[in-house]
Amino acid sequence: MAAPSTRQRLLSSLDDVEIVSKELLKVLTAPTQSDDSGMDQLIQLLVQKDKEIQTTLTTAKEQGKLQRKYEALKAEVENRDQDIRQLQKSLKDVESTLSTAIYQAKAKLKAVTQANGRKISSEDLIKYAHKISASNAVAAPSTWAIGDPRRPYPTEIDMRLGILAKLGDPTISNQALQQQASFPESMNTLRPQPHLEQALNAPQPPPPQQSGLSWQHSVEMQPNNLPGHHSGLTPPTAHHPPPHFEQKHKDHEDVEIMSSDSSSSSSSDE
């Protein structure tokens, strides 16, 4: 059987004191004189119970101090537990970050190992860079953005399909002449000066032979081609182009053939 608690012992002592006090009062208020020895026993019993009460109160005070100390320690333990939980959460975050970093590092090491196993010489890189720069692949239009499926630069095929490559085509030249002839009459007053007419009528020098792609204007600007001048204008037909168009178209094809030959020779030299 468990020992009684301090509260139970204190309440029991108080009950005993109450009983002894009642008996003592009965003896004192009795009309007949009783034996003094019984009164002395009651007084001694009352004093003894008082001592027990004082001892129990002292024990209760000590236990109260211990209880307050226990409460303080309990609050400290709660704070420490909260710190531990916070630290545990931080450690989990660090663990996740380290796991991601380790995975990325392993992937990078694997890529480095594969790259070391399949080295590419600097000459191949230079050839590839020259190939990119030779195909005008070093610039992008202002409307191009990441994710655009189109190439960020015009290819050689795109350049050949452009308007500059078709300047030597007689059909395109005839269309340009027809567009010039359809200008409004308000533009007919624009006439070149006499010295400009002499400069435009001067014979054009032959185009220089260059190693790269060379674009030239096949349509010569003559005074008769200007807006407002319709006298003697006889546009050539598509089946019989004038001689100067045939000569310039032939020169244009020769320049393209020489340019492609020079590009092939430069690539083979590398």
C-alpha angles and dihedrals in degrees: 000000000000119000115256117261125248091257092053092048091048093050091047091052091049091051090051091049090051092051094046091047091052091050091048091051091049091053092048094047096044113119092221122063112249130199114292091219091067091052091049091052091051091049092049090047090050091050090048092052090049090055090050090051091050091049091048091049090051089051090048091053091051090048090049090055090049090049092053090047089049091052091050091049090047091053090048090051090051091052091048091049090052090050090049092051091049090048090048090053091049090049090052091052090049090048091053092048092048091048090053092046092048091049092050091046091052091049091049092048089050090050091048091050091050091047091051089050092051105039120181118214121236090240091062090050091050091049091050092048090049090050091053094046093044091056092053090249097142100089136057130202120254092248095056117105138173111286094030106137091212121090113261093232137042114263125219090261090053090050091050090051091051128100093257092061091050098053090099093052110107091213092056090046091053091050090051090051091050091050090050090050091052094058115124120265090247088073094051092086092070104099127166119245119256094253089051090052090054091049092049093047091054114107114263117239117241114269115261118248108242131185095232132052110303122198119193135179108251094186111083116212106236126173088246090060094057120102115271098027109105102149112117094357107154110170112210118244125245093246097048110035118185118266096251090056091051092048094049092045089053091048089049091053091047091052091050092049092049091047093052090046092052091048091051092048092049091051092049091049090056 
